[in-house]
């Protein structure tokens, strides 16, 4: 698996007369971890849906290694791009292991069984997210956090060169949040991830794109983007931003009260 270059070029997404995303551009160079941050309703999930080809842009293009993503054959796209979405898929009537095994489908012929290599990748993905202990339990009986880890494992088993994740740390305890984001940093893939937690984004992402009302309002390395002024303008909160003495990453501390 090698990393892919992603280019979002002037993408506009609409729902009826309402603009979900307006003229958004971003780049993710091979191997980068790019974070999307912004308030609820800012367009993060909609933009991700355009990248993994669920929402077709009204204008603009999504390019994967220079090719329009919407022109790629479905099988080739599935071998290149994996997505972890917010919906939990709780009605899946499979075990956790069987769900993870679905990630191997793009690499196999129709009705082909799992090979030894498939089994190795499935076991490795389960272990990476700490899900080995409940691999044989029914997926629909898992907790929200356990389901989340299984869905991330399925994406890892897919061996994508571009991994798109929408709030992957939702429902996870602190340890597994750190484990999952640490995995993303080590993958030989390009990663585009939407996150609510700005401190996690600051530590784990190479660059951030801040969305507000469907448009990019700031972008760049976390230390340049996460400023008290930006947090006041975009989130409506007062905050202090300092450099963490051990990690060197910006650390956001929210102050009592808000901007009104």
LUMLOKOL-694483 format. One record per residue: x, y, z of N, C-alpha, C in turn; chain; residue number from 1. Coordinates in steps of 0.05 Angstrom, whole numbers. Example, Ala and Ser with C-alpha at 12.3 -4.5 7.8 and 13.67 -1.06 7.14 Angstrom:
<nodes>
     n_x     n_y     n_z    ca_x    ca_y    ca_z     c_x     c_y     c_z  mol  seq
     264    -114     156     246     -90     156     264     -66     156    A    1
     257     -45     142     273     -21     143     258       1     157    A    2
</nodes>
This chain:
<nodes>
     n_x     n_y     n_z    ca_x    ca_y    ca_z     c_x     c_y     c_z  mol  seq
      17     -24       0       0       0       0      18      25       0    A    1
      13      43     -19      28      68     -20       8      91     -18    A    2
      18     113      -9       0     136      -3      -8     150     -29    A    3
     -32     162     -28     -44     175     -51     -44     205     -46    A    4
     -43     220     -68     -47     249     -66     -76     256     -71    A    5
     -87     273     -53    -115     281     -56    -115     311     -61    A    6
    -132     319     -80    -136     347     -86    -166     353     -88    A    7
    -176     369     -71    -204     379     -73    -202     407     -85    A    8
    -216     410    -108    -212     435    -123    -239     449    -126    A    9
    -243     470    -111    -266     487    -113    -293     473    -111    A   10
    -295     455     -92    -319     438     -90    -342     453     -77    A   11
    -365     452     -90    -390     463     -79    -410     440     -78    A   12
    -423     437     -55    -443     417     -51    -469     430     -42    A   13
    -491     421     -54    -517     434     -47    -538     413     -39    A   14
    -557     422     -24    -581     406     -17    -605     424     -23    A   15
    -617     421     -46    -637     440     -55    -624     467     -60    A   16
    -635     487     -47    -624     514     -50    -602     520     -30    A   17
    -597     501     -12    -578     506      10    -551     496       3    A   18
    -530     513       7    -503     505       2    -492     491      27    A   19
    -484     466      24    -471     451      45    -442     459      47    A   20
    -429     461      24    -401     468      22    -399     487      -2    A   21
    -383     508       2    -381     529     -19    -352     533     -27    A   22
    -345     525     -52    -319     531     -64    -296     523     -46    A   23
    -296     499     -36    -275     489     -18    -253     476     -33    A   24
    -228     483     -27    -205     470     -39    -186     461     -16    A   25
    -174     438     -19    -154     429       0    -136     409     -14    A   26
    -113     405      -3     -94     385     -14     -84     367       9    A   27
     -79     343       3     -66     324      22     -45     310       6    A   28
     -20     316      13       2     303       0       6     274      10    A   29
      18     257      -6      21     229       2      34     226      29    A   30
      20     211      46      30     206      73      22     226      94    A   31
       9     248      87       1     268     106     -24     260     121    A   32
     -27     270     146     -52     268     161     -63     296     162    A   33
     -86     300     148     -98     326     145    -124     326     162    A   34
    -127     346     179    -150     348     196    -170     368     187    A   35
    -196     361     188    -218     380     183    -230     386     211    A   36
    -230     411     218    -242     419     243    -262     442     237    A   37
    -279     447     256    -299     468     254    -324     461     270    A   38
    -342     480     275    -366     475     291    -385     455     277    A   39
    -404     445     292    -425     428     280    -439     444     258    A   40
    -444     430     236    -458     443     214    -440     459     196    A   41
    -414     457     199    -395     473     183    -389     461     156    A   42
    -397     436     152    -393     423     126    -373     401     125    A   43
    -362     394     148    -340     373     148    -350     347     137    A   44
    -372     336     148    -382     310     138    -390     311     109    A   45
    -402     333     101    -410     335      72    -386     335      54    A   46
    -365     349      62    -341     349      45    -328     321      44    A   47
    -328     307      66    -317     279      66    -334     262      48    A   48
    -360     265      47    -377     249      30    -371     253       1    A   49
    -363     277      -6    -354     282     -34    -329     268     -40    A   50
    -311     265     -20    -285     252     -25    -289     222     -28    A   51
    -306     210     -11    -310     181     -15    -334     175     -32    A   52
    -342     194     -48    -360     191     -70    -389     183     -63    A   53
    -400     197     -44    -428     194     -37    -444     219     -46    A   54
    -432     242     -43    -444     267     -52    -429     277     -76    A   55
    -443     280     -99    -430     290    -123    -429     320    -122    A   56
    -405     332    -127    -403     361    -126    -421     375    -147    A   57
    -433     396    -139    -447     414    -157    -428     428    -175    A   58
    -405     435    -164    -383     447    -179    -356     438    -167    A   59
    -335     439    -183    -309     431    -173    -304     402    -176    A   60
    -280     393    -168    -272     365    -171    -257     355    -147    A   61
    -259     328    -144    -242     314    -125    -223     296    -141    A   62
    -197     301    -138    -178     286    -154    -162     267    -135    A   63
    -158     243    -144    -142     223    -130    -119     216    -148    A   64
     -95     224    -139     -71     220    -156     -76     232    -184    A   65
     -89     255    -185     -93     269    -210    -118     261    -226    A   66
    -131     239    -218    -154     230    -233    -180     237    -218    A   67
    -200     247    -233    -226     254    -221    -237     229    -207    A   68
    -242     231    -181    -251     208    -165    -277     197    -177    A   69
    -294     214    -188    -320     206    -197    -318     191    -224    A   70
    -294     191    -236    -291     176    -261    -278     148    -256    A   71
    -270     142    -232    -257     117    -226    -277      94    -225    A   72
    -270      71    -236    -287      47    -233    -290      41    -203    A   73
    -313      31    -196    -320      26    -168    -299       8    -154    A   74
    -291     -13    -168    -271     -31    -156    -245     -17    -151    A   75
    -236      -2    -170    -210      13    -166    -213      33    -144    A   76
    -235      47    -142    -239      66    -120    -238      51     -94    A   77
    -251      28     -92    -252      13     -66    -225       3     -58    A   78
    -207      -1     -77    -180      -9     -71    -162      14     -63    A   79
    -172      38     -69    -156      62     -63    -165      77     -39    A   80
    -192      80     -36    -203      97     -15    -220      80       4    A   81
    -215      83      30    -232      70      51    -243      93      68    A   82
    -268      89      77    -281     109      93    -292      97     119    A   83
    -289     113     141    -302     106     166    -321     129     172    A   84
    -347     123     170    -367     144     173    -379     144     201    A   85
    -395     165     207    -405     167     234    -427     147     241    A   86
    -442     138     221    -463     119     225    -451      92     234    A   87
    -463      80     255    -451      57     267    -456      30     254    A   88
    -475      28     235    -481       3     222    -490     -19     242    A   89
    -506     -12     262    -512     -30     283    -529     -54     275    A   90
    -542     -53     252    -560     -75     243    -546     -97     228    A   91
    -519     -95     226    -504    -115     210    -506    -142     225    A   92
    -516    -163     212    -519    -189     224    -494    -206     219    A   93
    -472    -198     230    -446    -211     226    -430    -209     252    A   94
    -410    -226     255    -392    -223     277    -373    -200     271    A   95
    -359    -190     292    -340    -169     288    -318    -177     267    A   96
    -308    -201     269    -288    -211     250    -299    -210     221    A   97
    -324    -219     218    -335    -219     191    -339    -191     180    A   98
    -345    -172     197    -346    -144     188    -319    -135     179    A   99
    -298    -141     194    -271    -132     186    -263    -146     160    A  100
    -271    -171     157    -264    -186     133    -276    -173     108    A  101
    -298    -158     111    -310    -144      88    -290    -125      75    A  102
    -271    -115      91    -251     -97      80    -233    -110      59    A  103
    -232    -136      58    -216    -150      38    -230    -154      12    A  104
    -256    -149      11    -272    -154     -13    -262    -141     -39    A  105
    -253    -116     -38    -244    -103     -63    -219    -117     -75    A  106
    -205    -133     -59    -181    -146     -69    -185    -175     -78    A  107
    -210    -184     -78    -215    -212     -84    -236    -214    -106    A  108
    -236    -237    -119    -256    -243    -139    -282    -250    -125    A  109
    -304    -247    -139    -331    -252    -128    -332    -280    -117    A  110
    -342    -282     -92    -347    -308     -78    -321    -322     -70    A  111
    -298    -309     -74    -273    -322     -66    -271    -322     -36    A  112
    -260    -343     -25    -256    -345       4    -232    -330      14    A  113
    -228    -329      40    -205    -315      51    -180    -332      48    A  114
    -159    -319      40    -133    -332      38    -118    -329      65    A  115
     -95    -342      67     -79    -339      91     -70    -310      94    A  116
     -65    -296      72     -57    -268      74     -81    -251      83    A  117
    -105    -257      73    -129    -243      83    -132    -246     113    A  118
    -129    -271     122    -132    -276     151    -111    -261     167    A  119
     -86    -260     157     -65    -245     171     -73    -215     173    A  120
     -83    -204     152     -90    -176     152    -114    -170     170    A  121
    -133    -188     169    -157    -185     187    -148    -186     216    A  122
    -132    -206     223    -123    -209     251    -106    -185     259    A  123
     -90    -175     241     -73    -152     247     -90    -127     251    A  124
    -111    -124     235    -128    -100     238    -143    -101     265    A  125
    -153    -125     272    -167    -128     297    -149    -122     321    A  126
    -124    -132     319    -105    -127     341     -98     -98     343    A  127
     -96     -84     320     -87     -56     320    -106     -38     335    A  128
    -132     -45     334    -152     -28     348    -161     -41     374    A  129
    -148     -62     383    -155     -74     408    -181     -89     408    A  130
    -188    -101     385    -214    -114     383    -212    -145     381    A  131
    -188    -156     385    -185    -185     383    -203    -199     403    A  132
    -206    -188     427    -221    -202     448    -250    -204     443    A  133
    -261    -189     425    -290    -192     419    -294    -197     389    A  134
    -274    -208     376    -276    -213     347    -299    -231     339    A  135
    -306    -250     356    -326    -270     349    -354    -263     360    A  136
    -356    -240     372    -382    -232     382    -399    -219     360    A  137
    -426    -221     362    -443    -208     341    -438    -178     341    A  138
    -435    -167     318    -430    -138     316    -452    -121     328    A  139
    -477    -130     324    -499    -114     334    -503    -115     365    A  140
    -486    -131     378    -487    -132     407    -463    -118     420    A  141
    -447    -105     404    -424     -91     414    -432     -63     423    A  142
    -417     -51     441    -421     -24     449    -414      -5     426    A  143
    -422      20     429    -416      40     408    -386      42     403    A  144
    -371      42     425    -342      45     422    -330      20     409    A  145
    -340      -4     416    -330     -28     404    -336     -29     374    A  146
    -361     -21     367    -368     -21     339    -350      -2     323    A  147
    -344      21     336    -327      41     322    -299      29     316    A  148
    -289      14     335    -262       2     332    -263     -19     310    A  149
    -285     -34     308    -287     -54     288    -289     -41     260    A  150
    -303     -20     257    -306      -6     231    -279       6     223    A  151
    -264      16     242    -237      25     235    -219       2     227    A  152
    -222     -21     241    -206     -45     233    -214     -53     204    A  153
    -239     -52     198    -247     -59     170    -233     -42     150    A  154
    -232     -16     155    -218       3     137    -188      -4     135    A  155
    -176     -11     158    -148     -18     157    -143     -44     141    A  156
    -161     -63     144    -159     -88     129    -161     -83      99    A  157
    -174     -62      91    -178     -55      63    -152     -46      50    A  158
    -132     -39      66    -106     -30      56    -109      -7      36    A  159
    -123      15      44    -126      37      26    -101      54      24    A  160
     -99      68       3     -77      88       1     -88     116       9    A  161
    -114     119      11    -127     143      22    -148     134      41    A  162
    -146     143      66    -165     136      87    -180     161      96    A  163
    -206     160      95    -223     183     102    -240     175     126    A  164
    -238     191     147    -252     184     172    -268     208     183    A  165
    -292     203     190    -310     223     201    -313     219     231    A  166
    -300     235     247    -301     233     276    -295     204     286    A  167
    -271     193     279    -265     166     286    -263     161     316    A  168
    -259     182     332    -256     178     361    -282     180     376    A  169
    -304     184     362    -331     184     376    -335     157     390    A  170
    -345     158     414    -352     135     431    -328     120     442    A  171
    -304     130     436    -280     116     446    -270     129     472    A  172
    -260     112     490    -248     123     514    -220     135     506    A  173
    -208     148     526    -184     164     519    -162     146     508    A  174
    -158     123     521    -137     105     512    -141      97     483    A  175
    -165      90     475    -170      81     448    -170     104     428    A  176
    -178     128     437    -174     151     420    -145     155     412    A  177
    -128     153     432     -99     157     427     -88     134     410    A  178
     -97     110     415     -88      87     400     -95      90     370    A  179
    -121      97     365    -130      99     337    -116     121     323    A  180
    -113     144     335     -99     166     321     -70     160     318    A  181
     -58     146     336     -30     138     333     -27     119     309    A  182
     -46     101     305     -46      83     282     -47      99     256    A  183
     -64     119     255     -66     136     231     -39     149     224    A  184
     -25     157     244       1     170     239      21     151     228    A  185
      19     125     235      39     105     226      32      92     199    A  186
       7      96     190      -1      83     165      15      93     141    A  187
      21      75     122      33      85      97      11      94      78    A  188
      -5     112      87     -28     122      72     -32     151      77    A  189
     -47     164      59     -56     192      64     -82     191      80    A  190
     -84     209      99    -108     208     117    -121     235     117    A  191
    -148     235     113    -164     259     116    -184     253     138    A  192
    -183     268     160    -199     261     184    -213     286     195    A  193
    -239     283     200    -254     304     214    -253     299     244    A  194
    -246     319     260    -244     316     289    -257     339     303    A  195
    -270     334     325    -280     355     342    -259     365     362    A  196
    -243     346     373    -224     353     394    -200     367     381    A  197
    -198     393     387    -176     409     375    -149     401     385    A  198
    -147     392     410    -121     383     420    -111     358     407    A  199
    -129     339     403    -122     315     388    -114     322     359    A  200
    -129     340     347    -122     348     320     -95     362     319    A  201
     -90     379     338     -64     393     339     -40     375     341    A  202
     -44     353     356     -21     335     361     -17     316     338    A  203
     -39     306     326     -37     284     307     -37     292     278    A  204
     -45     317     272     -48     325     244     -24     342     234    A  205
     -16     338     209       5     354     197      -6     382     191    A  206
     -30     383     180     -42     409     174     -72     407     180    A  207
     -84     431     185    -112     433     191    -126     451     170    A  208
    -151     444     164    -169     461     149    -192     467     167    A  209
    -198     492     172    -219     501     190    -243     509     173    A  210
    -266     495     176    -290     501     161    -309     517     179    A  211
    -322     536     166    -343     551     180    -364     558     159    A  212
    -389     551     164    -411     557     145    -404     547     117    A  213
    -392     523     115    -387     511      89    -363     521      74    A  214
    -347     538      86    -324     549      72    -299     546      89    A  215
    -276     545      76    -251     545      91    -244     573     101    A  216
    -241     575     127    -235     601     139    -206     604     147    A  217
    -192     581     149    -163     581     155    -152     554     149    A  218
    -126     553     142    -113     528     137     -83     531     142    A  219
     -70     509     149     -41     509     154     -34     491     177    A  220
      -8     492     185       0     476     208     -16     484     233    A  221
     -20     465     251     -37     471     275     -27     495     291    A  222
       0     498     293      10     520     309       3     547     296    A  223
      -1     548     270      -8     573     257     -38     578     257    A  224
     -53     556     257     -82     558     253     -97     563     280    A  225
     -88     548     301    -103     549     326     -94     572     343    A  226
    -107     594     339    -101     619     354    -125     627     370    A  227
    -122     642     391    -145     652     406    -165     668     389    A  228
    -154     684     370    -171     699     353    -189     681     335    A  229
    -177     660     324    -192     642     307    -213     628     323    A  230
    -206     618     347    -226     604     364    -249     623     372    A  231
    -243     648     375    -264     667     382    -282     672     358    A  232
    -270     675     334    -286     680     310    -302     656     301    A  233
    -290     632     301    -303     609     290    -320     594     310    A  234
    -311     591     334    -326     576     354    -341     593     374    A  235
    -334     619     375    -347     637     394    -340     632     423    A  236
    -314     623     427    -305     618     454    -279     633     460    A  237
    -274     639     485    -248     650     493    -230     626     501    A  238
    -206     627     492    -187     605     497    -159     615     498    A  239
    -143     600     512    -114     605     513    -100     583     498    A  240
     -80     590     482     -66     570     466     -36     573     473    A  241
     -24     551     483       4     551     490      17     526     477    A  242
      43     527     475      58     504     465      63     484     488    A  243
      54     459     484      58     440     505      88     434     509    A  244
      97     435     534     126     433     539     138     406     531    A  245
     122     385     530     133     359     523     128     351     494    A  246
     105     357     483      99     349     456     106     369     435    A  247
     108     395     443     113     416     424      89     424     408    A  248
      66     411     412      42     417     397      26     439     412    A  249
      11     455     397      -6     475     411     -27     461     428    A  250
     -32     473     451     -52     461     469     -73     483     475    A  251
     -98     476     471    -120     495     475    -132     491     502    A  252
    -135     513     518    -149     512     543    -172     532     541    A  253
    -196     522     545    -220     540     542    -224     554     569    A  254
    -230     580     567    -233     597     590    -262     599     598    A  255
    -268     605     623    -296     607     632    -311     628     616    A  256
    -336     623     611    -352     643     597    -349     640     567    A  257
    -362     657     552    -358     657     523    -360     685     513    A  258
    -360     688     486    -358     715     475    -385     729     474    A  259
    -406     714     479    -433     726     478    -441     732     451    A  260
</nodes>
